[in-house]
């Protein structure tokens, strides 16, 4: 018997779902509201591909090791195609500090800690063409889903979809990969299948601009300033891309109203980049030229939707994947990996049982195990970042003794020890890249002992281990680009 699967959406979540579910015994149809990619290569896709359903398509992306290992292990032909299109791999060695390099000895795990980096349009273009060639998978572009076909019951069951032109499509499984704009949950609630959720703001707004190296130019060597950093009042990062392209992202706290209103001006954006020592060489007009306007992305929030509260399925035959299920701050670069992992958890759930309720419960169990730990850690980090950003707008305060100790342990202990010890860096990277629980490394006594030892040496002894962010203070940076540094200041609470 052939199982019919409809996938709503052809972004990262939809493509990963098709790759995970393709195979004997299934017909997978991917319904894409947007046009297909234009003919041509990565540059054409970046300039011309219209993707209303993917609002962050032209923001910076780096694809974590968890995603890269899935491609490598399950779709080696796709990895070859990505390399051929100019997608790059940045290995573990690129994360090493000068101190690390003095004693670095390669280890087998290092090969699993590489990331993929490219423009998002390039990755999706190659993935799309790969998926189009998979047996049993059909892509239907410019196909807008109007509503789900929901059969009443306790719980209700999704039996297919109704398209905008009135066409009804039947399915055994409907996968919602429509992202942040999904309308499914309102429709389910109207049918008596309300899906509980928790959400809270990430507290930041993203701004990205793309550039291309000029003919004959190379990416700048690592200099005195960092290409990534968190200044409290601003986060920044350079993202090497494919085919001589790269992007810069500036991340402004929501409370910095004057800053985020001004960054969309390309002159202000580039001016801020020139104030960052590690970023400035990248956008030097003698080295690179801009290839885009400044793209903004706001209204960011962390959200978790619960498909089976208390172990009772809310709806059957319906499986959300990606941002419409779990959403996090893009700062951590885990959205695409979350989508990929979810797709394979769904595939395993369908493989292990034919019972609709058991399939959903198995899927929920996998999400709790594989995604929840990262979601919770990222949400706590966002809360801390929001507090730091708000504090930057008030006169400085001493803070509590406990707060100062915790802050010192994290900044002068953990962060510094990682830059001192290669094995600690490996341990941290395994968690960051979703290869193990994100806090597992901090629960190992030997790692804690190393951190405490470095922390006890004190700032003076560890001075050369602190990252050189190469950035002015908040007032100096804003005034350098003509933005008021006092408009958002507020009195102490």
LINTA-V625620 format. One record per helix or strand. SS is the DSSP state (a for helix, b for strand). FROM is the first residue (numbers start at 1). TO is the last residue. If there is no record, write none. Layout:
SS;FROM;TO + SS;FROM;TO
This chain:
b;3;8 + a;12;21 + b;26;31 + a;42;48 + b;62;63 + a;65;74 + a;76;84 + b;88;90 + a;92;95 + a;98;103 + a;108;112 + b;115;117 + a;120;132 + b;137;140 + b;145;151 + b;156;163 + b;168;170 + b;173;176 + a;179;181 + a;184;190 + b;196;201 + b;204;213 + b;228;230 + b;235;240 + b;245;253 + a;257;262 + a;266;274 + b;276;276 + a;277;280 + b;288;290 + b;295;297 + b;301;306 + a;309;311 + b;315;316 + b;318;320 + a;322;324 + b;326;327 + a;330;332 + a;335;352 + a;356;370 + a;372;391 + a;401;418 + a;422;432 + a;441;443 + a;445;461 + a;463;465 + b;471;471 + a;474;480
